Amino acid sequence: MAQDTPAGRLSPPKWLTAGMRPQPAPVPWAAVARAAVALAAPLAVGLAAGRPAYGALASMGALSAVIGDTADAYRMRVFNIAVPQLFGAAGIALGALVFGRDWTAVAVLTLVALVSGMISSIGSVASVCGLLLLLNAVVGAGLPMPHPWWTAPLLLLAGGAVVLLLTLFAWPLRGGLPERTAVAGSYRAVAAFVRAAGTPEHDERRLAVTQSLNASYDLLLAHRTRRHGRSPGLARLIARLNALIPVVEAASAAKLRPVARLGPLPEAYPAAVLALADAVERGRAAPAPGEDPAAFLTLPPPTGPSERALDQALRYAAAVDAEPGRADADPDRGRPAAPGERARRATRAALLSGASWRYGLRLALCIGLAQVLVSVLPVPRSYWVALTVTFVLKPDFGSVFSRAVLRAFGTALGLLIAVPVLAEVPRGWWDVPTVALLATLIPAFSAKGYAFQTAAITPVILLLSDLLNHQGFGLVLPRLYDSLIGCAIALVAGYLCWPESWHTRIGDRLADAVADASGYVALAFAAAPGRDQPSRPRRRRRLYRDLSAVRSEFQRALTEPPPTGTRAAAWWPLVIAVERVVEATTATRVRVEHGVPAPPPQEVAAIAADLAALAEALRTGTPLPAPPDDAPGAPGAPADDVSAPPADDVLGPLRREVRAACAIASPVLG
């Protein structure tokens, strides 16, 4: 043991090395083939026409489209590729106009960075638009572009169009398949959740269900925004997804079954969910039209409130599968506002949001410093400094600190790949197979983590930029120095100088989630459940989505250095405890709906008040009162410990989860 201690002391901390380990992920072979063709074909056309620089610019446009092609459904892929390409074309046009004008370039790129940062806060597609606007403006200001001024934007758009065409080739054959696959995946996640009721895997499966439902709703409702609900196939999928929510709630209630007395949940329940999943994926009804849903399900007779809830939810899902119009009495349920209205709201939010202005100003400051530095120091055309700053400071991509470290690590790996390429491969036609080979690494490595994506992109950009400035092997070491300088600027001016970076607001986000949980408890047991019934599932879905966002923010904070990472680690068990409180609320409500006596209103109010007090303590940092003697020490106790509440204590499981959350928070609040 003593021999292991020095090695442990010398090893780097986990928050520093977390992103340097490749994540397990399958190789997306279709994307690999598409990237190879999309990047190599424009370059080959340019060489054949005697214009290698033109081919390089078109390949750069294809590179941006390959990186941005992250959606599954074809309609979203068209939108995600085409719209950011327009912003990228505008960016390179602005950059080319200020090429060689040092101080004018500083002012223009600083202003572009401000705009880019502000629009990045609107949403995921807007974030990519802001990224390409700034990146291409930096490239246009740092590399010589062909004349006239509109040539470079058109070439970038042409490269993006190649990726778009390659993407759309399979649409006639696979149209609608990604959406059906996503919804079927949600059904399968719920089937695993049902099977895990009363087992140690329950919490893990619940998280998987939340993530799957979030992804499916994002996919389907984004389409509904653009198509205004006119597609019968899309409406059917949304109906099937909505019908899955009662099954999720019933599965939560199944956790409270007395397993010792009734035994494990019958396999017929998860098997029925899997049968529905197969029907969704194949695009057919299950049961078939005219077939009795009861005969299709073959469920055992229910023996308690949890099984009655599952039985009813599954029969409802099967009926909706056969008649999707039954799923939603409200035709506007789940439908976002019209695109124009959403655009106005997003623009208003970006212009009036303090967070939007702070990020825009932070990015503008760092880009301005980078451009001033390369204008004052003898660094020829060192656009790579500003590129590094832009990639590192993307807020929706992860921690600024960890991204700076991973960017430096990934660039070093990428340069190791680029050294033999730039040193040994002659410029000319040999560049085409070389670019094709390097392009295959981008989709394959992107799923492994940010550092590995950087390592794959770096040699491609170096090779393409060499076709524009002809520096050859001399690019390698300057780009490494530029990356280190850019990371330093991002860390100092974009991280350390902004207290919100290292005085994290994760406690406030968690406090908001606890306050929302308090409101959900009051709503779940309201005196008029019939009137509240339509809003309760939506409130629960919104709360689970918010908790998923809080979990992601905490996981991001765990990669920060102390004190942020240490504080996130201390609060992490409370995130899990709040998730369990919400689930216990849902489970108890479902049991009440299926035969368990309703709890007294004063007991519900007392639990909601305890959660409200916890939320206030999280905001103010004030200590909580000492928990009662019977409160458990942690929320991770097996479900069976609370699975058989007395008949007169229906709120017992919920009360114990709330006390567990308070017990976890008390030592941290101190």
N, C-alpha and C positions, 0 to 999 in steps of 0.2 A: 504493500500500500504506500509506503514511504517513497518508493521509486516512482510511483505514478504522480506524486504531488508536483515536482518541478515541471514535468511535461504539461500538467494541467494548468500551472501558472503561466507557462510560456505560450499556450495555445490562445489564439484570438477569441474574443467574446462572440457568442452566438449571434447577437444583433448585428455584428459586423460581417459575418460570413454566411448569413442565412441565404442570401440570394446567389451565392457563388456555387451552390450545389444544383445540378440540373434537376428539374422537375420531371417525374415520369409522365410521358405523354406519347400517344401514337404518332407516327409520321403521317401527315396529310398528303398522301401521294398525288392526289389530283391537283392540290395547290402547288406541290413541288414541280410537277410537269408544266403547269400554267406559268409559273414564275420563270422557268428556264426558257420557254418559248417567247414570253412577253418581253423579256429583257434582251434576249439575243437577236430576235428578228429585226427590231428597229435598227440595231447596230449593224447588222448585215446589209440592210437596205441602204444605210448611210454610206457604208464602205463601197458598195456596188455603184452608188451614184457619185463617188469621189468626194463625199462630204461626211467624213467620220465625225466631225463635231456635231452635225445635225443628228446623226444616229445616236451619239452619246446623250444629247438633250432629250430625245424621244425615249431612250432607255431610262433616263432619270424620271420622266413622267410615269413610265411603267412601274418603276421601283416604288414611287409614292402610292400608286394604286394597289400594288401587291401588298404593301404594308397595311393599307387601310381596308383591305378586303377581309373583314373579320366577321361579317354577318353570315347567317345560314340561309335565310330565305332570299329568293332571287330578287323580289321587288326591293327589299331593303339593301341588297348588294348594289343594285343600280343606283339607288339614292346615295349610299355610303361612298361609292366610287366617284360618281359624276360630280356631285356638288363640291366636295373638297378640291377636285381638280380645277374647278373654276377659280377658287381662291388661290390655289397654287400658281395658276397662270397670271393672275393679277399681281401676286407677289414678285414673280420673276421680272415682270414688266417694270414694276416700281424699282426693283434693285438695279436693273440694267440702266435705267435713266440716271442713276447717281453713281455708276461705276467710275472709279478714278477721281471722284470728288470727295476727298476725305471727310471734311467737316460737314458738308451737305449730306453725305451718306450717314454720318453719325446722327444728325437730326432726324432724317427720314426714317432710318431703321429704329430709332428710339420711339418715334411716333407709331410706326407699324407694330412694334412690340407692345405698346400700350393697348392698341386696338385688338391685337391678337389675344392678349391676356384677358381682356374684358369679354370678348365673344366666346372664349373657351369655357366660361362659366355657364353657358346656356344649356349645353347638353353634349352628348358624346359625339354626334356628327359635327356640331359647331366647334367642339374641341379640336377635332382633326382639321377642320377648315382653318382655325386659327393657327394650328401648328404648321400647315403647308404654306399659309400666307407668309408667316415669318421666315420659315426655313428657305423658301424659294427667293424671298427678298434678300436674305443674307447671301445666298449663292449668286444671285444676279449682281449684287454689289461687289462680290469678291472674285468673280471669274469673268473673263471677256466673253460677251455674247455676240452672236452673228447679227448683222444689220439686214434690213431695218428692224426697228424695235419690236415689231409684232411677230418676228420669226420665232424667237425663243418660246413665247407663250403658246403659239400654235403647235410647235414641236412637242412641248410637254403635254398638251391636250391630246395630241395624236398618240403618244405613248400610253396615256391613260385609257384612250379608246381601244387600244389593242387588248389590254387586260379586260375591259368591259365586254368586248366581243367574245373573247375566249370564255369568259364567265357565262355568257348567255347561250352558248352553243347547246348546252344540255337542258335549257329551260323547257322546250316543248316536251321533252321526255320525263323531266323530273319536277315539273311545276306543281307546287303544293306539297311535295314530299317533305321538305324541311319542316314545314309547319306541322304536318301530321306526325312526323318523327318527334318533334318537340313535345306535343301534347301526349303522344303515346309514352314518351319518356317520363312525363309527369305521372301518368297512371302507374307505370312500373315502380317509380319511386314511392308512390303511395302504397302499392302492394307490399313492398319491403317494409314500409312503416307499419302496416297492419300486422304483418308477420312478427315484427319485433316488439309488439305490445307486451309489457311486463317483463322484458329482458334487458340486460345491460346495454344493448345496442339501440335502445329506444331513442335517446337524445340525438345520437349520431344520425339516425334515419330521419328524425324530425327536421334536422338542419338540411339534409339532402332534399327533402320535400319542399322546404321553403325556397331553396335556391332554384329548384326545378320549376316551381310555380312562378317565381319571379321572372325567369327567363322566358317561359311560355307566354305569360301575359304581356311582357314587353314586346315579344315578337308579334303576337296577334293584334294587340291594340295599336301598335305602330302602323300596321297595315290598315286597320279600321279607320285611323285618322286620315290616311291618304285616300281611301276608297269610300268613306262615309257609309260603311255598312251595306254596300250594294251587292257584295259577293255572297251568294247562298252558301258556297263551300266554307268561306271564312266564318260566316254566322254560325254554321253548324259546329265548327271547331271551337268557337267561343262558348257555344252552348254546352258542348261536352266538357270543356274545361271548368265552366261554372258549376256543372253538376258534380264535379269531383270534390268541391269544397265541403259538402256535408259528409263525404266519406272521410276526409281528413279530420274533421271534428269528431266523428264517431270513433276513429282510430285513437285519438287522444283520450277519449273516454274509456276505451278498452284497456288503457294502462291501469285503471282503477279496479279492474275485475279482481275478485278474490281467487287468484290462481290456485292457491292451496286447496280450495274447495271445489272449484269448477274445472281445474286443469287448464292446459294451454288453449288459446283461441283456436277453434277448428280451422283446418287448412282451407276449407271451402271459401272462406272470406277472401284471403289474398288471391286464391285461384280465380275467383270471380272478377277481381280487379284486373288481373293479368289477361283474362279473356276479353274484357273491354278494351284493354290496351292493344291487343292484337287487332281487334276490329277497327280501332281508330287508325292504326298504322296502315292497314290495308284499304282504308277509305270506304268501308262498308258498314252497314248497321249490324249491331248485335244486341238483341236478337234481330233476325230478319223481319222485314215488314209482315205483319199479320201473325207473327209468332208471339206467344205469351211470354212476357219478361219473367214471370215467376217460374215457368218451366225451364227457361234458359239458365237461370241462376242456380237452381237446385241447392238452396241454402238450408242448413239444419234449423230446427225450431229454436228460436232465441230463448235463453235461460235467464236473462237479466237485462237491466236497462242499457248496458253497453252493447250487448248483442242485438237488442231491439233497435238501437240507433244505427248500427252497422247494417242490419237487415233492411231497414227502411231507406237508408242512404243508397245502398247498392241497387235496390229495386227502382229508386228514383233515377239513378244514373242510367240504368238499363232502359227505362222508359224514355228518357231524354235522348238516348242514343237512337231509339227507334223513331221518336217524334221530337226533333230538336226545338220546335216551337214552344214546348212545355218548359224549357229551361229558364226562361226569363219573361216574367209578365211585364216588366218595364223594358221597352225596346232600346232605351238610351243607356241602360245599365252597362257600365264598363266602357262606354264610348267617350273618348276624349273630345275636347272642343275642336271646332273646325281649324284647319291648318293656319288660316289667316289670323284667327284669334289667338292661337297658340304662339304664333310668331310675334304678335304685338305684346303678349304677356312676357315672353322671353326677353324681348328687346327692352321692355320697361324694367324688368328685373335686373338685367345686366347694367343698365344705366343708373339705376337707383340703389344697387346693392353695394354696401361697404366692402364686402368680401371681394366682389368683382373689381372694384377700383384698387383695392390693396394688391391683388394679384397682378393686375395690369401695371401698376406702378412698380412693383417689385421686378417684374420681367423687363420693363422699360429701363429701370436703373441698371440692371445687370447687362443688358444688351448695349446700352449706352457706354458703360464702362469698358466692355469688350471692344467696341469699335474705337473708342478713344485710345485704348491701349495699342491696338494694332496700327492706328494712325500715327502714334507718337514713336513707338519702338520700330526698329528696322526688321519688321516681320512681313515679308512680301505676300500680299493677298491672303492673309491668314483668316479666311472666312470660317475656318474650322473652330476657332475660339467661340464665336457667336453661335455656331451650330451646336456645340457642346452645351452651352448655357441653355439654349432652347430645349433640348432634350431633357436635361437634368431638372429643369424647373416646371415640367408638366405636372400640375398638382393632382390630376386624376390618374396618374401613372404610378404613384407611390411616394414614399418618403423622399424628400429632397436630399437628405444626408445619405441614405443608402443608395439612391440613384447616382449620386456623385461618385461614390466608391465603386459601384458596379459599372458605371460608365468608364472609369479609368481602367478597371480590370478587363472589361469587354474590349476596349480599344486596344489594349496591349495584346490580347489574344488575336484580334483581327489583324493587327500589324504583323504578327508572326505568320499569318496566312498570306498577307500581302507581300512580304519581303521576297519570297521566291518568285511570286507572280511578276512583280515589277522588275525584278533583277534578271529573270531568265526568259520570260515570254516576250518575243519581239512584237512591237506594235504593228497592227495590220489585221489580216484575216484570222490570225491566231487569237485575237481578242474575242471573237465570236464564241468559239467553244469554251474559252476560259470564263467569259461572263455567264454563259449558260450553266456551267458547272458551279460557279460561285452562287448563282441565283437560286439553285436548288437548296442551298443551305439556309436561306432566309426563312421560308415557311417551316422547315424542319427544326431549326434552332429557336424560332420565336416562341414556340410552346414550352421550351425548356427554361425560359426566364429572361429577364431584361439583359443581363450581362451577355448571354449567349446570342440574343438577337443583335446586340451591338457588335459582337464579334463577327457575325455573318454579314451585317450591312457594311461594316467598315471597308473591307477590301473591294467591294463592288463600287462604293462611292469613290474610293481612291483611284480605281482603274478608269472609271468613267470621267472623273475630273482630269485625269492625266491626258485624256484625249482632247481636252480643252486648253490646258496650260502647258503640256509637254515638259514636265519636270522629271518624269521617270522615277528612278529609285530615290531621287532627292526628296520625294514627297514623304517618305516613311518617318524619319526622325522628327521633322518639323510638325507632322500631324500628331505625333505622340506628345511633344511639348505643348502644342496648341490645346490638346484635350486636357492635359494636366492644368494649364492656365485657366481654361473654361470651367473645369470642376472647382478650382480654387475660388474663382469669382462667384460661382453659384453658392458655394458654401459660406463665403464671408458676406457678400452683399445680398444674397438671396435667402440665407438661412440664419446666420448668427446675428445679423443686424435687425432681424424682425422677431420680437419677443413671442409673437403667436406661433412661431416655428418650434420653439423649445419650451414655451409655457403652453402646453397642449390644452385644448378645450374638450378633451374626451370626457371629462367629468360632467360638463354641461350637457353634452349630447346624451350621456347616460341618464342624467337627471330628467331630461325631457322624455326619454323613453319610459322611465318609472312613472312620471306624472301621467303619461298616456295610458299606462297599464292601470293606474288608479281609476281613470275615467272609464276604461273598458270594463273593469269589475262592476262599477255602478250601472253601466248600460246592460251588461249581461244578465243581471238579476232585477231589471226594472220591473215595475208593477204591471206594465202592459206589454208583455212580450209579443203579442200579435202585432201591435203597432210598430215595435222596434225591430221586428224580425228582419226586414230588408236591410237595415243599416248595420246590424250586428256583424254579419259575415264580412261586410266591406271594412268595418272598423278593425276586425281581427286581421284581415289580410294587410291592411295598411300598417297596423302595428307590427306584424311579423316582418314586413318589408323594411320598416324603420329599424327594427332590431337587427336585421341582416346588414343594413348599412352601418349601424353602430359596431357590429362585430368586425366588419371589414376595416373600419377606421381604427379599431383597437389593434387588429392584426398589423396594420400599417405602422401604428405607433410602437409596436413591439420591436420593430427594426431600427428605431431611433436610439441614439446613445442616451445614457442617463442625463437628466432625471426623467425625461419623457418615457423612455422604454421601461424604466423601473416602476414608474407610476402606472403605466398601462398593465404591466404584469400583476401589480397589486389589485387592480380593479377587474381584471379578466374574469375571476370566478363570479363576480357580481353580474356580469353580462349574462353568463349561463343561468344564474339564479333567476334573473328577470324573465328570461325566455321560459323557464319552468313555471313561473307565476302565471304568465299569459296562458300557457297550455293547461295548467290546472284550472284556470277560470273557465276555459272552453270546455274542458272535460266535465266539470261540475255542472255547467249550464246544460250540456247535452243529457246528463243523467237526470236532471230535473225535468227536462222535456219528455223523458221516457219513463216516468213513474216514480222517481225519488221525490219526497216532499220538498217543496220550495223552502229556502232558508228564511229566517226572520229578517226583515229589512234592516233592523238595527245592527245585526251581525255583519251584513254586507257593508253597511256604512262604516263600521269599525275597521274592517279590512281595507276599504278604500282610503280611509283616513290614515292608516298605518303606512300605506304606500305613498300617499301625498306627503307625509312627514319625512319619509325616506328621501323623496325627491328634493324636498327643501333642504335637508341636511347635506345632500350631495352638492347642491348649488352653493350653500354658504360655508360648508366645511365644519359645521357644528356637530358635536357628538350626539349620537342617538341614546335614548334611555337604555338601560341594561335589558337584554331580552329575557323573556320568561324562562323559568328553569327547564321547561319541557321543550324548548326550541332546539332543533338539531344543530350540530356544529357546522354542517356544510350541506349544500344542496345536492350533493352527489350520492346520497343514500339510495339503495335499490328501490325501484318503484313498489315492490311488494311490501315495503315497510309502511306504506301509506295506502295500500290498495284495498283495504277492507275497512272503510270508515264505519262507525256505528250508524244505525239507521237515523238516529236523531242528531247526527253531526255531519250533515252533508258537506259543510264547508271545511271539515277537518283537513283534507289534503291541501286545499288552497291556503288555509291558515298556516299550516306547517311550512309551505313553500315561502310564504311572506316572512315568517319568523326566521327561516334559514337565510333569506336575503338580508334581513336586518342584522343577523348574527355575523354575516360575512362583512358587511359594511362597517360595523362598529369598530373593529380594530384599525381599519384604514383611516376612518374619520378621527379616531382617537379622542 
